[in-house]
Amino acid sequence: MARLAIVDASLADGSRVDVVVEDGQIAAVAPGVGRSADDKVDAAGGLLLPAYVDTHIHLDKVLIRDQLAEHDGTLRGAIDAIHAAKRAYTVEDVRRRATAVIEASVLTGTTRLRSHVDVDTVGGLVPLDGVLAAARDCADIAEVQIAAFPQEGLLRDPGAADLMAEAMQRGATVVGGMPHWEATEDGQREHVRLCFELAARHDADVDMHVDETDDGSVRTLAMVVAETELRGWQHRVTVGHVCALAAADHDYAKRVIADCARLGITVVANPVTNLVIQGRGDRGLVRRGTTRIRELMAAGVPVAFGQDCVQDGFYPFGRGDLLEVALISAHAAQLSTAAELHQALAAVTSVPAAAWHLGVNYGVAAGALADLQLYAATSWPEVLRLQDPPGQVWFRGSPVACTTVTRELIRVI
């Protein structure tokens, strides 16, 4: 692979540097080091970022909205509406739709996606096989990680636990879960136990949907915290949504947030979906549908943002664009200071990368994989404000996307 230099790039900290890439990795980051490279890209002061990492998306469900009957807009309504479509899935259908969103994500700067894939007795393992096929098809432009996700429950859906075990044998590498969907508190606790037991058998990370409800009395986050400590799974657990925490009493919230920080549990907030789904029964003052993002960040809990849904039963919008997700999430969480805007950047870059365990392989630094994106705007606040896509995207040092934005003002005098 030719030696590539991205010259005169701005980094998120405001410094101006050259970045030299060799054999898919960043070889050097410093002013002037790119002068002798075989291949040069003139950044002209544009912002160079590591490619985004999306640790919460559902590639098996994307782009099915037009197939579904209208429903009440709630989580239950969406799950029920998807049943008929899920029963009719084919591997090729899932593969085609998932591929389309992976490609759209790459165009907007994301080169790693963790897809939660439904594993249940409604669709069997067809969704898994479809997303696995799409991941293989797109391996030259992105890396896709699969979390086996029992959306219908494990106790409520007899047979799902066996399918989860088979899914881990067939190519899933992360154990998902949705304990709050079980009918009783004992059932919720058993759901958590079963998921961690499966993760222990495969030495796998856990990434559960937790407390995606307006009911502040639901406590499955505390159950996940307890099981994390019991199993010694610190820094290997991610929890998504956690909407109930916003409605919970403050003493409980403070305790469980401190526990998440202590155990290195990552929280993935999904405001783009939850702003649409949650609070449907409210009148007047409608709940925002997001977890306690600012409090979690202040306590040192790693907080990421995910796309979650793309034109499915839960969310009619979305396009696999984490820059858009960061902007909407900043609105929902009221992130507006310079420091807070950089927390929004971390929520789509370094925090999900850490949950992926990329370590020194991630970032704009010598030794990291050259998964990069270049913007015309010179700073992260401007990139976030303007919402233009990256002009160029690289995956492991190879160019994988190029976008040109042209604007012309025409005035007739």
C-alpha positions, 0 to 999 in steps of 0.5 A: 500500500502506498504511503499516504499523507494527509497534510495540513489537517486540523485536529479536534484539539485545534492543532495543525498537523500532517498525518502519515499512513503506512500499511493501514496504520498511522505512522506519524502525526506532526507538522510537516512530516508528510512532505515526502509521501507518495500520495498526498491529500491537502486537508487545507486546514479541514478537520480530521477525525477518527471514523465514527463508531456506532455501537447501537444499531439494528441492521436487521430491521432497517428500511421496513417502515413502508411494509408495516401497519400504522401503530400507536408509536409506542415501543410495544406498538412497534414490536407488535407491528414488526412481527408480521414483517419479521416472519416474512424476512428472507436472508437476502432481504435482510442482507440487502437492507443491512448492506444499504445502511452500512454503505450509507453509514460509511458515506457519513463517516462510520466504519464500525457498527455493532448491530443488535440482531433479533434472535427469537422464535418469530424470525428464528435466525434469519435476521442473523444470517442476513446481517452476517452476509451483509457484514461479509459483503461490506468487510472491505469498507467497514467492520460489523459486530453482531449482538444476539438480541432477544427482543421478545424476551427469554422467559416470555419467548420459550425457545429463545434461549436455545436460539441465543446459544446457537446465534453465538455459535453461528457468528454473533460475538456479543450477548444482548438482552432486554430484561425489562420486557419480562413479565415479572421482577423475578423474570427480569432477574433471570433474564439478566442471569441467563445472558451473563451465563451465555456471555461467560460461556463464550468469554463475550461482552454483554450489551443489553437494552435496559429499562427502555420505558417511562416507568421510573420504578423499573430497576433492571439496570440495578440487576445488570450492575449486580450481575456485572460485579458478581461475574467480574465483568467490569468494563465488558458491559454496555447498557442501551437506552436506560430511559427509566432512569430519567423518571426514577427517584434521585437517590436511586439514580445517584447510587446506580450511576455511581455503580456504573462509573465504578464498574466501567459500564458504558451507557449508550443513549439513543435520543433520536429514537427515544424522543419519538417513542417515549412519553406517548402517554404524557399530556402537557409536559411530555417527557424527553425520552432520554436517560440522565446524560449530563449526570452520567457524564458528570459522574464519569460514566462512559456515555455513547450515542447510537443511531439505533433505528433507520426507517423501521417500526420504531423510528421513521427517520434516520440514515446511519449518520452519527453526525446527525445523531450527535446534533440531535443528542446534543439538543436532547441533553442540552449540551452546548458549552465548548466542553460539552460539545466535545463530550458529544464528539467523544460519544460517537468516537472514543467512548464507543471505541473503548466499548469495542476495546479498540484501545491504541488501535483507535484515534488520530495517533501514531500506531492507530488504525487509519480509520479516518474522516476529513471535513472541510470545516476546521473545527468540531463545533463547526462540523456539528453545526453545519452538518456537511458530510465528510469529504473523504473517509478511510478504512484501514488506510484505504479510501472508502468514501468521497463526497463533494458538496457544492453550493451556489447562490444565484441572485437575479438583479 
